[in-house]
Amino acid sequence: MGEMLLSNERYEKLRKELDYLKNIRRKELSKEIGEARRQGDLRENAAYHEAKNEQARVEAKIRQLEAILKSANILDNKNTSFDKIVIGAKVRVRDLSDNSEVFYTFVSSQEVDYENGKISFASPIGRQLASKKVGDRVEIKTPIKTIKYEILEIA
């Protein structure tokens, strides 16, 4: 896994999830497996097999989170002012088709949250807006339509 760009907020969220899985969920599953074993024949014990499957999922998630956190490069943009659009920037644009304003925060692919305006820098919109400045106009071809934006603010 290559370098992973993460905000400090996302890094902390993943670190807490990893801590929960390793220190709480593992113990819960171990207890569930022990209780299921005491029920007898393991070949037909659904509770045992379900707990073992969940244990495998948890261990896979732990490995995934450890790899992400190990390769993480944390972005600290709290005191940064932006003169062009880069990862971590918050951007206000005007849709030139209807004069509406749209707000985006450019994040890594690990942090995408479309409902809250967090889009990947690698998305079609992110790629087209990369390195643009206030006042620039951009035409973005998405799978659904072509969008024309004017960049109003970068923070």
C-alpha positions as CSV (number, residue, x, y, z in Angstrom):
1,M,0.0,0.0,0.0
2,G,1.4,3.4,-1.0
3,E,1.3,6.6,1.0
4,M,-2.2,7.5,2.2
5,L,-3.1,11.1,2.7
6,L,-5.5,11.6,5.6
7,S,-6.8,14.5,7.6
8,N,-5.9,14.5,11.3
9,E,-9.6,14.0,12.0
10,R,-9.8,10.9,9.8
11,Y,-6.5,9.5,11.1
12,E,-7.9,9.7,14.7
13,K,-11.2,8.1,13.7
14,L,-9.4,5.2,12.2
15,R,-7.0,4.9,15.1
16,K,-10.0,4.8,17.5
17,E,-11.7,2.1,15.4
18,L,-8.5,0.0,15.4
19,D,-8.2,0.4,19.2
20,Y,-11.8,-0.7,19.7
21,L,-11.4,-3.7,17.4
22,K,-8.1,-4.8,19.1
23,N,-9.0,-4.2,22.7
24,I,-12.7,-4.6,23.0
25,R,-14.2,-6.5,20.0
26,R,-11.5,-9.2,20.0
27,K,-12.3,-10.0,23.7
28,E,-16.0,-10.0,23.0
29,L,-15.6,-12.5,20.2
30,S,-13.2,-14.7,22.2
31,K,-15.9,-14.9,24.9
32,E,-18.6,-15.6,22.3
33,I,-16.5,-18.4,20.8
34,G,-15.8,-19.9,24.2
35,E,-19.5,-19.9,25.1
36,A,-20.4,-21.5,21.8
37,R,-17.8,-24.2,22.3
38,R,-19.4,-25.1,25.6
39,Q,-22.6,-25.8,23.8
40,G,-21.2,-29.1,22.4
41,D,-20.8,-30.4,18.9
42,L,-19.0,-27.7,16.8
43,R,-20.0,-29.2,13.4
44,E,-23.6,-28.1,13.8
45,N,-23.1,-25.1,16.1
46,A,-24.3,-22.0,14.2
47,A,-23.3,-19.6,17.0
48,Y,-19.8,-21.0,17.0
49,H,-19.4,-20.7,13.2
50,E,-21.0,-17.2,13.2
51,A,-18.6,-16.0,15.9
52,K,-15.6,-17.5,14.0
53,N,-16.6,-15.8,10.8
54,E,-17.0,-12.5,12.6
55,Q,-13.6,-13.0,14.2
56,A,-12.1,-13.5,10.7
57,R,-13.8,-10.3,9.5
58,V,-12.5,-8.3,12.5
59,E,-8.9,-9.6,12.1
60,A,-9.0,-8.6,8.4
61,K,-10.3,-5.1,9.3
62,I,-7.5,-4.8,11.9
63,R,-4.9,-5.7,9.3
64,Q,-6.4,-3.2,6.9
65,L,-6.5,-0.4,9.4
66,E,-3.0,-1.1,10.6
67,A,-1.7,-0.9,7.0
68,I,-3.6,2.4,6.4
69,L,-2.3,4.0,9.6
70,K,1.2,2.8,9.0
71,S,1.3,4.4,5.5
72,A,-0.6,7.6,6.5
73,N,0.6,11.0,5.8
74,I,-1.4,13.4,7.9
75,L,-2.5,16.6,6.4
76,D,-2.5,19.6,8.8
77,N,-4.3,22.4,7.1
78,K,-5.5,24.3,10.2
79,N,-3.2,27.3,9.7
80,T,-2.8,27.1,6.0
81,S,-4.1,29.6,3.5
82,F,-4.6,28.4,0.0
83,D,-4.0,30.3,-3.2
84,K,-4.9,27.3,-5.4
85,I,-6.9,24.2,-4.9
86,V,-5.0,21.3,-3.3
87,I,-6.0,18.4,-1.1
88,G,-7.4,19.7,2.1
89,A,-8.8,22.9,0.6
90,K,-12.4,24.0,1.1
91,V,-13.7,25.5,-2.1
92,R,-16.8,27.6,-3.0
93,V,-17.8,27.5,-6.6
94,R,-20.6,29.0,-8.7
95,D,-22.4,26.7,-11.1
96,L,-22.6,28.8,-14.2
97,S,-25.7,27.0,-15.5
98,D,-28.0,28.2,-12.7
99,N,-25.9,30.6,-10.6
100,S,-26.1,28.3,-7.5
101,E,-23.1,28.0,-5.2
102,V,-21.6,24.7,-4.3
103,F,-19.1,24.0,-1.5
104,Y,-16.5,21.2,-1.6
105,T,-13.8,20.0,0.7
106,F,-11.1,18.1,-1.2
107,V,-10.0,15.0,0.6
108,S,-8.2,11.7,0.0
109,S,-10.2,8.7,-1.4
110,Q,-10.4,7.3,2.2
111,E,-12.4,10.3,3.4
112,V,-15.0,10.8,0.7
113,D,-18.4,11.8,2.1
114,Y,-20.5,13.2,-0.8
115,E,-23.4,14.1,1.5
116,N,-21.2,16.5,3.4
117,G,-19.4,17.9,0.3
118,K,-16.2,15.9,0.8
119,I,-15.0,14.8,-2.6
120,S,-11.9,13.0,-3.6
121,F,-9.1,14.9,-5.2
122,A,-9.0,12.0,-7.7
123,S,-12.7,12.3,-8.7
124,P,-13.6,13.9,-12.1
125,I,-14.4,17.2,-10.3
126,G,-11.3,17.0,-8.1
127,R,-9.0,16.4,-11.1
128,Q,-10.4,19.3,-13.1
129,L,-10.3,21.8,-10.2
130,A,-6.8,20.8,-9.0
131,S,-4.4,23.7,-8.9
132,K,-7.0,26.2,-10.1
133,K,-7.3,29.6,-8.5
134,V,-10.0,32.1,-7.4
135,G,-11.6,33.5,-10.5
136,D,-10.8,30.6,-12.8
137,R,-13.6,29.0,-14.8
138,V,-13.6,25.3,-15.4
139,E,-15.6,22.9,-17.5
140,I,-15.9,19.5,-16.0
141,K,-17.1,16.5,-17.9
142,T,-18.7,14.0,-15.5
143,P,-20.3,10.6,-16.4
144,I,-23.7,12.3,-16.1
145,K,-23.3,15.8,-17.5
146,T,-20.9,18.7,-18.2
147,I,-20.6,21.2,-15.4
148,K,-19.2,24.8,-15.7
149,Y,-17.9,26.3,-12.5
150,E,-16.4,29.6,-11.5
151,I,-14.1,29.4,-8.4
152,L,-15.2,32.0,-5.9
153,E,-13.2,31.1,-2.8
154,I,-10.5,28.8,-1.5
155,A,-10.0,28.4,2.2
